[in-house]
Amino acid sequence: MESLLSGAIKFMEEDFVAHKTLFESLSDKQIPHTLFVGCIDSRVVPNLITNTLPGDLVVVRNIANIIPPYRRSEEYLATTSAIEYALQSLKVENVIICGHSNCGGCAALYLEESKFENIPNVKRWLDLLGHIKKDVEVATRNNPAKREWLTERLNVVNSFQNLLTYPDVKAKFRDGSLKIYAWHYIIETGEIYNYNPVSKTFRLLGVDK
């Protein structure tokens, strides 16, 4: 805790001062250009990965960076409502769906039921990926290494497809007014692979097609 307090003091005394003009411009409004949907994993740091400043990103995080299909409900839909707000109220121009390597949420799909005894809501949330689990088990024949990256990538593709069910998204994506990127971020190398919905492949960012 001491390091967190020291960090907060450093922010007030140094980092804030270095960006004082920026923060003043953000005091009564925000105009983010991008919605970043990522995992709650502590190793995934949106502004660091994208080299962006405060005010650039509106961030939605949950276990395994899942975008559920759009629906209206009397339930409390945190992820859906946040994405809806970013798209309809903030009018973001881009969406980044960022999955990552060694994702605990994706790996948890293959755990025994007993492991969820104390985290039933996590189990229920991961039910959204039940169909992915079935496809991966058939494709990988229980090869752990292949199962891991295939689950992570299919999860990103699934969220990409679910995003298209949100109001106006498919039309805006088709006419180019909304750009959607689906990433697989490799923690240990820093590499980011982007999904191409036409070729249905992942390509390393910065590498010519």
C-alpha positions in Angstrom: 0.0 0.0 0.0 2.9 2.3 0.7 4.0 2.1 -2.9 0.5 3.0 -4.1 0.4 6.1 -1.8 3.9 7.1 -3.0 2.8 6.7 -6.6 -0.3 8.9 -6.0 1.9 11.6 -4.5 4.3 11.4 -7.5 1.4 11.7 -9.8 0.2 14.9 -8.1 3.6 16.5 -7.8 5.2 15.4 -11.2 3.0 13.5 -13.7 0.0 15.8 -13.4 2.1 18.9 -13.7 3.7 17.5 -16.9 0.2 17.1 -18.4 -1.5 20.0 -16.6 -2.8 21.6 -19.8 -4.3 18.3 -21.0 -6.1 17.7 -17.7 -7.5 21.2 -17.7 -8.9 20.7 -21.2 -10.6 17.5 -19.9 -12.1 19.1 -16.8 -15.7 19.4 -18.1 -15.8 17.1 -21.2 -14.5 14.0 -22.8 -14.2 13.2 -26.5 -12.6 9.8 -26.6 -12.0 8.5 -30.1 -11.8 4.8 -29.2 -13.6 2.2 -27.1 -11.1 -0.4 -25.7 -12.7 -3.6 -24.6 -10.2 -5.6 -22.6 -9.7 -8.2 -19.9 -9.5 -7.4 -16.2 -6.0 -9.1 -16.2 -3.5 -6.8 -14.4 -1.0 -7.4 -17.2 -3.2 -5.7 -19.8 -2.7 -1.9 -19.6 -4.8 -0.2 -22.4 -3.1 3.2 -22.5 0.4 1.6 -22.4 -0.4 -0.9 -25.1 -1.9 1.8 -27.4 0.4 4.6 -26.4 -2.5 6.9 -25.7 -3.2 9.7 -23.2 -6.1 10.4 -20.8 -9.1 11.4 -22.8 -8.3 9.2 -25.8 -9.9 5.9 -24.7 -13.1 4.8 -23.0 -12.3 1.5 -21.4 -14.5 -1.5 -20.7 -13.0 -4.4 -18.8 -14.3 -7.8 -17.7 -13.2 -11.4 -17.3 -11.9 -12.6 -20.7 -12.8 -9.4 -22.6 -16.2 -10.8 -23.6 -18.7 -8.7 -25.5 -22.1 -10.4 -25.1 -24.7 -10.2 -27.8 -26.8 -7.0 -27.6 -30.1 -7.2 -25.8 -32.5 -5.1 -23.8 -33.2 -6.4 -20.3 -34.5 -5.6 -16.9 -31.3 -7.0 -15.5 -28.2 -4.8 -14.8 -26.0 -5.2 -17.9 -22.7 -3.5 -17.1 -20.7 -4.4 -20.1 -23.6 -4.0 -22.6 -24.6 -0.6 -21.2 -21.0 0.7 -21.2 -20.5 -0.3 -24.8 -23.9 1.1 -25.8 -23.0 4.4 -24.1 -19.6 4.6 -25.8 -21.2 3.9 -29.2 -24.4 6.0 -29.0 -23.5 8.8 -26.6 -19.7 9.3 -26.9 -19.8 8.5 -30.6 -16.4 6.7 -30.7 -14.9 6.2 -34.1 -13.0 3.0 -33.3 -13.4 -0.1 -31.2 -10.5 -2.3 -30.1 -11.4 -5.8 -28.7 -8.2 -6.9 -27.0 -7.7 -10.5 -25.9 -4.4 -11.7 -24.6 -2.1 -14.7 -24.1 -2.3 -16.8 -20.9 -5.8 -15.6 -20.3 -7.1 -17.0 -17.0 -10.7 -16.5 -18.0 -10.3 -18.5 -21.2 -8.4 -21.2 -19.4 -11.1 -21.5 -16.8 -13.5 -22.8 -19.4 -11.8 -26.2 -19.0 -11.7 -26.4 -15.2 -13.8 -28.9 -13.2 -17.1 -27.7 -11.8 -15.7 -27.9 -8.2 -13.3 -25.0 -9.0 -16.2 -22.6 -9.2 -17.8 -23.4 -5.9 -16.9 -20.0 -4.5 -17.2 -18.0 -7.7 -20.5 -19.0 -9.2 -21.0 -15.7 -11.0 -17.7 -16.2 -12.8 -18.9 -19.6 -14.0 -22.2 -18.1 -15.2 -20.3 -15.3 -17.1 -18.0 -17.9 -18.8 -21.1 -19.8 -20.0 -21.2 -17.2 -22.7 -18.2 -19.0 -24.2 -19.6 -22.5 -23.9 -19.9 -23.0 -27.7 -16.3 -22.0 -28.1 -15.2 -24.6 -25.6 -16.9 -27.3 -27.6 -15.4 -26.2 -30.9 -11.9 -26.0 -29.4 -12.1 -29.4 -27.8 -12.9 -31.0 -31.2 -10.2 -29.0 -33.0 -7.3 -29.5 -30.6 -8.0 -33.0 -29.2 -7.0 -31.7 -25.8 -3.6 -30.3 -26.9 -3.1 -27.8 -24.0 -0.8 -25.3 -25.8 -2.9 -25.2 -29.0 -6.1 -25.1 -26.9 -5.0 -22.0 -25.1 -4.2 -19.8 -28.1 -7.2 -21.1 -30.1 -9.6 -20.4 -27.3 -8.2 -16.8 -26.8 -8.5 -16.1 -30.5 -11.9 -17.6 -31.1 -13.1 -15.6 -28.1 -11.9 -12.4 -29.7 -13.6 -13.3 -33.0 -16.8 -14.1 -31.0 -16.8 -10.7 -29.4 -16.2 -9.1 -32.8 -19.3 -10.9 -34.2 -21.3 -10.0 -31.1 -20.4 -6.4 -31.4 -22.1 -6.4 -34.9 -25.4 -7.1 -33.1 -25.4 -3.7 -31.4 -27.6 -1.0 -32.9 -26.1 0.7 -36.0 -22.8 -1.1 -35.6 -22.9 -3.4 -38.7 -24.0 -0.6 -41.0 -21.3 1.8 -39.7 -18.6 -0.9 -39.9 -19.6 -1.6 -43.5 -19.5 2.0 -44.6 -16.2 2.7 -42.7 -17.6 5.2 -40.2 -16.8 2.8 -37.4 -13.5 0.8 -37.4 -13.3 -2.4 -35.4 -10.1 -4.1 -34.4 -9.9 -7.5 -32.8 -6.5 -8.1 -31.2 -4.6 -11.0 -29.6 -1.9 -9.4 -27.4 1.1 -11.6 -26.5 2.2 -10.6 -23.1 5.7 -12.0 -23.1 6.8 -10.6 -26.5 4.6 -7.5 -26.8 3.3 -8.6 -30.1 -0.2 -7.7 -31.2 -2.0 -9.8 -33.8 -5.1 -8.2 -35.5 -8.0 -10.2 -36.9 -8.9 -9.8 -40.5 -12.6 -10.7 -40.9 -12.3 -11.1 -44.7 -9.4 -13.7 -44.7 -10.4 -14.9 -41.2 -6.8 -14.8 -40.1 -4.7 -13.0 -37.5 -1.8 -10.9 -38.7 1.0 -9.2 -36.8 0.5 -5.4 -36.6 3.1 -3.5 -38.6 3.8 -6.3 -41.0 2.7 -5.8 -44.6 -0.2 -7.8 -45.8 
